[in-house]
């Protein structure tokens, strides 16, 4: 199994001494959700020093040292910061890259303290250094490579077109040497190209992530150790031999009419097989399920969109660009019974993988279809509870302990002594109601306290900038 190379980035993110409480912090009378289990420790004192959790003890057991800044957290809940394990920035291809700094900070207001960027650029690698130096405020960032694809399919194509073994092998070596954390695959790769990619990735010890080509097939990708985004090709791999087509609802098939009828030809034996294979081979899946269900199964109404945080954040032309496929799809959608089967089938696959100790992580796929940073990750967690059927604790695992495990972060993803202090303070208990993740009282970012008021200032500044950002020209 391919594992991420052990690059250690010490990210010291600050807003400036006048905005962030630095140094030693004492959270008093707080309820701790460690995520090591589903228990809640009531009335705890949490001391944070030098970016680490130094002490977790009942509040009446220990006296707060004089130099520590006291934060009254009575009645509030402390949990690990959230990870969004599949996202992009608008500045990747839709708005000018000068707006990237404003985009980066937004997810902090939602308690999302780690971003995995899925089609990387040199600017993203520089972003990591700028965050580490304290030049800008933002979450920790992991960066996948520019995409490896058989076709150049977008106006701003960021990647390499791969046609054979040698090109695939050399592309992996190139991007690994440049310092990317993963190798990202998109569409159309043939078997020869794919084998070159896998061979080089195994030699480099760098994970391969992304889409599964129809020419490769899901079972080959699973056995090769590729980690999979969007449940790509799962809906194709479970179609019975009696179906009128073998193209299912992955990638571009979802926009076609015939693949939707394959939902009436699901082979239960194949379904069980791919779930078992996924678990057996320790394949990590980031299904971005809210995006797919809200885009293709249950339409987000105009009213819902207009009430969303994204609506006031972006300019009219950028919103129009993000929603351009929505009207095309919903002008003539598939029959409702097929869309319900689609939702239930995806939910079954995700839940069964998770329940069998498989590897599921939360990701928003921001900013697609107007699902943006932070708020999109919240929707994904709520989808895992309301649509997939996970408990709130299980859903939160996909955005805390599971990503930390995937990234080989041995001291992150939980609230424990000696662990990194990347934390979220909530008004209510998210283990009782997943909606509680939306009511944030403040965050601890690399040991630095940022209050709710200061987070709102950050969000307001970003909103002011992005609201006036025009759509990028087709020319780059």
Rosetta blueprint (number, residue, H / E / L):
1 X L
2 X L
3 X L
4 X L
5 X L
6 X L
7 X L
8 X L
9 X L
10 X L
11 X L
12 X L
13 X L
14 X L
15 X L
16 X L
17 X L
18 X L
19 X L
20 X L
21 X E
22 X L
23 X L
24 X L
25 X E
26 X E
27 X E
28 X E
29 X E
30 X E
31 X E
32 X E
33 X L
34 X L
35 X L
36 X L
37 X L
38 X L
39 X L
40 X L
41 X E
42 X E
43 X E
44 X E
45 X E
46 X E
47 X E
48 X E
49 X E
50 X L
51 X L
52 X E
53 X E
54 X E
55 X E
56 X E
57 X E
58 X E
59 X H
60 X H
61 X H
62 X L
63 X L
64 X L
65 X L
66 X L
67 X L
68 X L
69 X E
70 X E
71 X E
72 X E
73 X L
74 X L
75 X L
76 X L
77 X E
78 X E
79 X E
80 X E
81 X L
82 X E
83 X E
84 X E
85 X E
86 X E
87 X E
88 X L
89 X L
90 X H
91 X H
92 X H
93 X L
94 X L
95 X L
96 X L
97 X H
98 X H
99 X H
100 X H
101 X H
102 X H
103 X H
104 X H
105 X H
106 X H
107 X H
108 X H
109 X H
110 X H
111 X L
112 X E
113 X E
114 X E
115 X E
116 X E
117 X E
118 X L
119 X L
120 X L
121 X L
122 X H
123 X H
124 X H
125 X H
126 X H
127 X H
128 X H
129 X H
130 X H
131 X H
132 X H
133 X H
134 X L
135 X L
136 X L
137 X L
138 X L
139 X L
140 X E
141 X E
142 X E
143 X E
144 X E
145 X L
146 X L
147 X E
148 X E
149 X E
150 X L
151 X L
152 X L
153 X L
154 X L
155 X L
156 X L
157 X L
158 X L
159 X E
160 X E
161 X E
162 X L
163 X L
164 X L
165 X H
166 X H
167 X H
168 X H
169 X H
170 X H
171 X H
172 X H
173 X H
174 X H
175 X H
176 X H
177 X H
178 X L
179 X L
180 X L
181 X L
182 X E
183 X E
184 X E
185 X E
186 X L
187 X L
188 X L
189 X L
190 X L
191 X H
192 X H
193 X H
194 X H
195 X H
196 X H
197 X H
198 X H
199 X H
200 X H
201 X H
202 X H
203 X H
204 X H
205 X L
206 X L
207 X E
208 X E
209 X E
210 X E
211 X L
212 X L
213 X L
214 X L
215 X L
216 X L
217 X L
218 X H
219 X H
220 X H
221 X H
222 X H
223 X H
224 X H
225 X L
226 X L
227 X E
228 X E
229 X E
230 X L
231 X L
232 X L
233 X L
234 X H
235 X H
236 X H
237 X H
238 X L
239 X E
240 X L
241 X L
242 X L
243 X L
244 X L
245 X L
246 X L
247 X L
248 X L
249 X L
250 X L
251 X H
252 X H
253 X H
254 X H
255 X H
256 X L
257 X L
258 X H
259 X H
260 X H
261 X H
262 X H
263 X H
264 X H
265 X H
266 X E
267 X L
268 X H
269 X H
270 X H
271 X H
272 X H
273 X H
274 X H
275 X H
276 X H
277 X H
278 X H
279 X H
280 X H
281 X L
282 X L
283 X L
284 X E
285 X E
286 X E
287 X L
288 X L
289 X H
290 X H
291 X H
292 X H
293 X H
294 X H
295 X H
296 X H
297 X L
298 X L
299 X L
300 X L
301 X L
302 X H
303 X H
304 X H
305 X H
306 X H
307 X H
308 X L
309 X H
310 X H
311 X H
312 X H
313 X H
314 X L
315 X L
316 X H
317 X H
318 X H
319 X H
320 X H
321 X H
322 X H
323 X L
324 X H
325 X H
326 X H
327 X H
328 X H
329 X H
330 X H
331 X L
332 X L
333 X L
334 X L
335 X L
336 X H
337 X H
338 X H
339 X H
340 X H
341 X H
342 X H
343 X H
344 X H
345 X H
346 X H
347 X H
348 X H
349 X H
350 X H
351 X H
352 X H
353 X H
354 X H
355 X H
356 X L
357 X L
358 X L
359 X E
360 X E
361 X L
362 X L
363 X L
364 X L
365 X L
366 X E
367 X L
368 X H
369 X H
370 X H
371 X L
372 X L
373 X L
374 X L
375 X H
376 X H
377 X H
378 X H
379 X H
380 X H
381 X H
382 X H
383 X H
384 X H
385 X H
386 X H
387 X H
388 X H
389 X L
390 X L
391 X L
392 X H
393 X H
394 X H
395 X H
396 X H
397 X H
398 X L
399 X L
400 X L
401 X H
402 X H
403 X H
404 X H
405 X H
406 X H
407 X L
408 X L
409 X L
410 X L
411 X L
412 X L
413 X L
414 X L
415 X L
416 X L
417 X L
418 X L
419 X L
420 X E
421 X L
422 X L
423 X E
424 X E
425 X E
426 X E
427 X L
428 X L
429 X L
430 X L
431 X L
432 X L
433 X L
434 X H
435 X H
436 X H
437 X H
438 X H
439 X L
440 X E
441 X E
442 X E
443 X E
444 X E
445 X E
446 X L
447 X L
448 X E
449 X E
450 X E
451 X E
452 X H
453 X H
454 X H
455 X H
456 X H
457 X H
458 X H
459 X H
460 X H
461 X H
462 X H
463 X H
464 X H
465 X H
466 X H
467 X L
468 X L
469 X L
470 X L
471 X L
472 X L
473 X L
474 X L
475 X L
476 X L
